[in-house]
Amino acid sequence: MSPQERLDAIFQAAGNTGQFIIQPSATETAAQKIRNIFDVLIEDYEITLSNRIGTSTLVNDYSNVSG
């Protein structure tokens, strides 16, 4: 599958119809647009992950172990 076909499959699996297309513009390549989208998504993911790790009993139990 091409990258475009993989994106379309993910987009459609989420219940959407059509295609998810990232096209270059006069000021930005498609790769730059993808990077910008990734940066926005990863920021929220990192916050969620940090919150989950911070509340994990496994992490908290391990941090209480004296060495």
C-alpha positions, 0 to 999 in steps of 0.5 A, a space after each residue: 500500500 502506498 502512504 496515501 492508500 494507508 492514510 485513506 484506510 485509516 481515515 475510512 476505518 474511523 468511519 469517514 468517507 472519501 480520502 484524507 489528502 495532504 497536498 503541498 502549497 506554494 509555501 509548504 511541502 506535503 512533508 512539512 504539513 505532515 510534520 506540523 500535524 504530527 507536532 500538534 497530535 504528539 503534544 496532546 499524546 505526550 500530555 496524556 501519556 505523562 498523566 497516565 504514567 504519573 498516576 500508574 500504581 506500578 510507577 508509583 510503587 517502583 518509585 517507593 522502593 528503596 535501593 
